[in-house]
Amino acid sequence: MLSIFDQGAFAPCPSPFNLAAHVLRHASDLADKPALEVIGSHGCESWSYSLLEAAVRGTGTGLLDSGLRPGDILLMRLGNTVDFPIAYLGAIAAGLVPVPTSAELTEGETAKMIEDLDAAAVLRDPEVACAPHSRQILLPALQQMRGLPACSYDLGDPERMAYAVYTSGTSGSPRAVAHAHRAIWARQMMIRDWYDLTPDDRLLHAGAFNWTFTLGTGLMDPWAMGATALIPEPGTDPGDLPGLLRQHQASIFAAAPGVYRKLLKGSASLDLPDLRHGLCAGEKLSAHLHANWRQRSQTELYEAYGMSECSTFISSSPNHPARGEALGQPQPGRRVAILGPDGPVEQGTEGTIAIAESDPGLMLGYLNAAEETAARMQGGWFLTGDQGSMTPDGQISYLGRADDMMNAGGFRVSPIEVETRLSAHPGITQVGVTAVEVKTDSFIIVAFYTGPKEVNTEELQDFASAHLARYKQPRAYVHLDSLPTGANGKLLRRALPAYFKG
C-alpha cells in the first residue's frame, strides 16, 4: 500500500469572505465576554469581544482614512503588545495586507523586506528597529484610530491575498509567504483534531503577540470559536507560568517545546486543576519531554506539525492520540502523502512529507519567487522538505529535515543566511553554521569558522547582533584550521557538531 492518507474534502470557504470578519464573527453575540486577558504580575488587562471588535474596525477606518487602499501591503514593526493583533486584524478587515515580523529583526534585515514587498507603509513602534521608509504610521497614531467609527469588512474572493509571513528560504534569503483569506477557514480543521477547543475554554499561549504561532493558535482560533485567549504580559518568566495557569483557570496551554522544557526545570509536581491538556508545535517534541510533562502535570500533551506555508495539518488530539513517537495523523479534510523520487512510497518507507496543493490552508506562493514556489509544488503536492513515514492507519512519524535548516525556539533558520552575514567579518575566511545538541533536547546555533587567528567571541557576538535577529545569532563560536568538506569541496554541515567541545 502507498503512503497516501485522504481524510476527505473540507467544506469550501464561503464567498464573499474576509478573514477578520470570520475571526470576530461571535463579537455581537458575546459582546461582554472576555476575548483577551493579558495576565502577569501587574494584574490583568481585559478586552471584551465588543471592545476588541471596535478597536479592530476603528483601526481599519483609520488606515483607509490615511490614504491606504485595499491590496496595499503593510510591513508590521510593532512590539510584543496587544497593539500587534489589533493592527493586524484592522488592516485585514479593511482589505489591506499586513506582513507581521519579529521585533528582533535588525534595520538591515527589514530594508530587504521593504524592498521585496514594495510596502505602501510601515506600521511602527519607534522602539522597534526598522529601515527608513517614506511612509510610517507610528504606534500613537494607530492607538488613536481605535476610537474611530467601524470600517465595513472588505468582503471579496477568499482566494485574494490577506497577509504574508516571512520564512527562511533554503537559498538563505528569507521569503515572504503569501496567504489567502481562506487560510483562516482552513484552520477549523485543527479545532477538533488538535485543540479540542470549545467556547468555554480559556487558552493560555506562552508566546509573544507578534509571533505567528501566537497570532493563530493563541488568538485568532480562540476568538473564532468564542473562547477566551490568555497571553502572559511581556517579560513573564517561564517559571511563573504554572501560577498563572492556576490563577486564571486556564483549560488549555499552548507553547513551543522550549517553553515546556524551561517550565519543567524544577522537580515539584505541577498543580493545574483546571487544565485539560497542553498543545505543542514549532519543533519536534521529544519523548523525554513528553513523558516528563505527563508525569508532572497529570495531563496529556498533544503535538502538531506544520509550517509557515500551511500552518499545522498533522496532529494528535484527545480524539486521535498519537502512538509511540508519531506526530499524529492528518486532520479531517487533509490529503497527505509520503513521497519519494517517483511519487508516493510504500507504507513504512521514509520519504518527504507532502500535502495536496488543493489544501485550503496552503499558501498562495512565495512573493516574487515564482521559481522557488514551483520547486515546492510538484505533481499536485506541496513538498515540505521534512522526512517522515506513514503507517497503514495514517500515523506519521517525523524523521528530520531533508536539508540543513535549523530550528531556533520555533523559528526555522537557514544556515546559509547566517553564514552569509558572518562571512562579511574581516577576521573570517570561511564559516559553517549548524545546530548542536548541548544537553538532552537542548540545541544551540554554533558557528564554526576559519581565519588567520581566533577572533574574540565578544567581537563576533557584537557583529552578529548588528546584522541578525537575536534568534538567528550563534550562541557559540569555534575557530578551526579548516572546515570539513566532501570530495567535491562542499561544506559538510552535518559533520560540524563533532568539533564542538562545549
N, C-alpha and C positions, 0 to 999 in steps of 0.2 A: 504493500500500500504506500502511496505517495504522501509526503508531508504537506497536505493542504487541509486546513480546517475552516469550514464555511459555517458561520453562525447565523446565516440568513440575512436578508436585507433589512435595514433600519428604515423607519418611516421617513419619507422625504421631507426636507425643510420646507415650511410654508413660504409662499411668496405673495405680496412683498414682505420684507423681513428686515429687522435691524437688531444687531447683536445686543446693544444696550437696552433696548425695549424688552428683549427676552429676559435679560438678567434681572430687570426691575419689574417684571410682569405682575408680581404679587404686591407691589408697593401700595396700591389703593386699598386692597383688602386687609393689609397688615400695617396700616399707617402708623400705629403707635408701638408696634412690636420692635424690640431692638434688632437692627440689621447688623450692626457692628459695635463691638466693645473693645476699646484699646485699653489693655489692662497692665498693671505693674505696681511698683512701689509708690507711685504718685496717685493711685486711685484708679478710677475707671471713667474713660471718656466714651459716652454712649451716643450712637446715632440711630435714630428710629428710621424705619423704612421711608416715612414721608419726608423727613429731613434729608435723607440720603438722595432720594429722587429729586427733590427740589434743588439741591446743590449740584447734582449732575446736569440736570436740564438747564439750570441757570448758567452753568459754565458753558454749555453748548451755545446758548444765546450770546454770551459774551465773546466767544471765539468767532462766531459769524459776524457779530457787530464790528469786530476788529478788522474786517475785510477779508477774512479767510473764506474759502468756498469748498463745498463738498468735493472730496477727492484730493484735497491738499494734504501733503504729508508733513507731520509734525514730529520732530525729534524731542523726546522727553528727557530732560536733565533735571529731575527732581529727586529729593532725598527720601528717606525711609519714614514717611509720614502719611497720614490719611489724604493729604493733597494729591498723592500719586494716583490712587484708583479713581478719585473724583474727576481729575483732569482727563484721565484715560477714557473713562466711560462718557464723560461730557463731550469729548471730541468725537467718539464713535456715534453717540446719539445724534450729533449734528451732521454726520456723514463725512467727517474728516478722518484721516488715517494716522493714528498715533503710533510711534515706534518707541516702546519702553526700553530703557537701557540702564545698566548698573551705574550707580553713583560713583563707583570706584574707578571708572574709566578715566584715563588722563586726557588732557586737552588734545594731544596729538592723536589719540585714538578716535576722538569724536570728530576731528577735522575730516578724516577719511569718510566717516559715516555721513556727514553733512553733504559732502561732495557726491557720494554714491546715491543718496536718497533724493538729491535736489530738493532738500527740505524747504517748505514755504516759510516755516518759522520754527523757533526753538522754545519750548516751554521750560523755563529755567528757574531753579533756586540759585541765587547769586553765590551761595556757599558751595555749589557743585561745579566741578571743573568742566569747561566747555570751550571749544574753539570759537573764534569770533563768527558772528552771523549778523547780517544786516537787520534781521527782524527777530527780536527776542521778547517774549511775553513773560515777564517776571512773576515770581510767586505772589507778591502782594496783589498784583492785578488779577491773577487767577482767583485768589481768595475772595476778592470783591465781586467777581462775576456770579458767585453763588446766590446772591440776593436778587438777581435779575429775573424777569418773568421766564417761565419754562419754554424752552425751544420745542418745536414739534419734532418727533422722532423722524429721522430721514429714512423712510421705508423704500426698499428697492430690491433689486435682484440679489438673492442670497449668495450668488457667486461673485459679487463685486468685492474688492479688497476692503477689509475692515481694519486691519492692523498688520504690523510686521515686527518680528523679533530677530535679534542677531544671534547667530550661532557660529562657532569656529568652523571654517571650511577646511577640508583636508589639504588644500593648497597653501594654507597658512594665512589666508585673508578671510576675516570674518564676513559672513554672508547674511544679508537681510532675507529672512524667510517670510514671504507674503502669505497671509491667511485671509480667507473669505469670511463674510458674516456667518455663513453656515457652520463655522467651526464650533460655535457655542452650542448649536443644536446637536451636533455630534457628541458633545461631552455628556449628554444624557445617558449614553451607553455606559458611562462609568458609575452612575448614581447607584444602581443596584449591585453591579458586579465588581465594584471595588469599594466605594464608600459605604454602601448600605445606608444611605443618607435619607433622613426623614425631616419634615418641617419642625419636629420637636427637638432636633439635635442642636447642640452647641459645639461647634467645631473650632478647636484651637489649632492654628497653624503657627509653627515656630519661626517661619521665615520673615524676611523684610517685606514691606509693602511693595517695593519696587523690584521684586523678583518674580518672574513669570510663573513659577510654581505656586507662589503665594497668590498672585492675581487670579489664577484659575481655581486651584483646589481650595485655597483659603478664603476666597472672597466671592468670586462670580458664581461658582457652583452652589455654595450655601444660599446665596441670595436668590438664585433662580429657583431654588426649592422652597424658599420661605423660611429657611433656618437662620440661626444667629451665628455670625462669624466672630471669633475671638482672636485678637492679634496682640502679642506682648509689645509693650512700649519699647522704643529703640534703646539698645544698651542692656536689655534684660539678660542676666547671667543664666546659662542653661541649668545651673543648679537651683534656680528659683522656679523653674517650670513645674515641678511636682506640686509645689504650694499653690501656684496659680491654677493648675488643673483642678485641684481640690476646691479652692476658694470660689472659683467661678463655675463650678459644676460642669466642666467640660465632659461631653459624652463621647467625642471623637477627637483624637490628637493626630496631627499630620506634621511630619518633619523628614528631612534627609537623614540617612543613616548616621552621619557625623554628629548630629544633634542627639540622637538616641545614645550614641557612644559616650558623649560628654555627660548626659543625664544619668547614665548608669555607672559613673566612675566610683561612687560610694558603694558601700556594702549593705546598706539598710534596704529593707523591702519598701516598695512604693505603695502607699495607701491612697488609692484612687477609686473611691467607692462609686462615682458616677460614670467612670469611663467604660464604654462598651468595648472599644478596641482602638488600636493605633493604625495609621497609614504611613507608608514609606515609599519614597521614589527619589530619583535623582542620581543614584548609583546603586550597584548591586548590594543587596542585603546579605551579609554573611550568616551562615548557620549558627556561628558562635554568638553573634549579637542577637539574633532572633531568639535563641534559646534563653539567653540572659534576660531579655525583656519579658518573655513569658513567665519565667520563674519569679522575677522580682515584682512584676505588676499584676500577675494573675489574670492577664488579658492577652488576647491574640494580636498579632501584628500582620497586616496584610500589605503585600508588596505589589507595585505596579511598574510596568516597563513602557517607556515611550521616549519621545524626543521632541525637539523644537518643531520638527516638520510635521508631527502628528500627535502631539501630546501623548497620553497613555492609552494603549489599546490591548495590552495583555495584563492580566491582574489576577490576584486571588481575592477572595471575599468570604464572608460567613456562609454564603450560599454555595460557593465553589472554592473551597480551600485548596491550596497548593499541596502537592505531595512531595515529600523529601525536600530537595533543594530547588525544585522547579519554581519558576516565576509565577505560574498560574496558567490560565488559558485565555484565548481570545474572548473579548467581551461580545455579548449578543449584538449582532449587526455587523461584526467584523469578518473579513476574509483574510486569513494569514497563511503564509507558506514558509517552508524552509527550502531555499534554492541552492542549487549547485550550478556549474557552468552550463548545463544542458536543461535546466528547469528544476522543478521540484524533485528533491531527493527522496529516497526510501525512508520510511519512519524509523527513528532511532539513529539516523545518519546525520553528521554535522553538516551544516550549510549556513547560508546567510538568511537571517530573519527578514521577511518581506511582508508588506501589507498591500492590498489591492489598490491600484490607482483610483478606483471608484469610491474609496472610503470618503465619507463626507467630512471627516476631520483632517484629511490630508491637505497639506499646503497647496497654494496655487503655483508656487515655484519660488526659486531664488531670484530676487530682483537683480536685473542687469547681469544675469549669469545664465543665459539660456543653455549653454553647453554643459555646465555643471548640473543644471536641472535635468537635462536629457540623459546624462550619465547615470543619474539615480533612478530614472524611470525606464524600466526595461521589460518588454513583453507583458505589459499590463500590471506590473508590480513596482512598488517603491522599495528600493534596496536600502536597508537601514545601515549597513556596514558592520552590524553586530552578528556574531556567530551564535547558533543555537541548534537544538534538536527537538523533535516533537514525538510524543508517544501516540498510540492509536486513538486515545480519547482527547487529544489536543493539548495536553500539558506540555509546556515549553520550558526548556532549561537554557539558561544563558551560559555561553561558553567563551565569552570575551570578544574583544574588538578584532576586526579583520585588518585594521590599520593601527597606527601608533597613537591615536587620540587618547588624551589623559582626562581624568575626572578630578576636578578640584572643588570639593564641597557642593557637588551637584551641578557644577558648570563643566561642560565639555571644553577642553582647551587643546588647541593644536600645538604640538611641539615645534612645528615649523614656524609658527608666528612668534613664539618666544625666542627661538634660535635666531630668527631674522633680526629681532630687536637687539639681542645681546651681542650679535656679531659686529654691531657698529661700535662697540667699545674698543678703544685703541690697543688695549692690552690683550685682546682675544684674537687668536688666529683662526680657530675652528671651535665650534661648540655643538654639543648634543644634549638634548633635554628629554627627560623621561620621569615617570612617577616611580617612586621607590617605597616599598613597604618597610617602615621603620619599627613597627611592632604590630601585633595581631590586628588586622583590619584597619590599620592607620597608615595612610600613604601621604608622602610629600613630593612636591616637584623639585627635582635636583638638576642642576646644570653642570655638565662635565665639559671642560674646555682645555684647549692648548694655547700656549703663548710663550713669549720669551722668558717669562717668570711668573710666579704665582701672584695674583692680584689680591690686594686687601679685600676681604669679604665685605666689609662695610662699604667700601667704594663701589663694589658690584651691586650691593643692595640698593644704594642710592641711585645708581644708574638705572636699575630695573624699575624702581619706584617712579622715576621720571618718565618712563616710556610704556609701562604696562600697568593695567589694573591690578589691585592687590591680589586677587585670586589667581592671576596668571604668573605672579612672581615666584621664582625658585625660593625655597626655604633653605637651601644649602648649595654650595659651590665646591667642585672638586677639580683641582688642576692636575692634568695628566700630560705625559710626554707625547702621547698620541692617542687618538680615539679608535676604538675597534671598527674595522671595516671588513666587508666581504671581498671576494675575489675581484669584483668589478670596481672596488674602491668606494662603494656606497656605505654610509654610516650604518652600523648595526645597533640601533637604539635598544633593542631587547637585550643586548649584551652589557649595557651600561650599568645596571644595578649591581653587578658583581664587583665593580670598582668602588662602590660606596662603603666606607668603613664605619659610618655612624658617627 
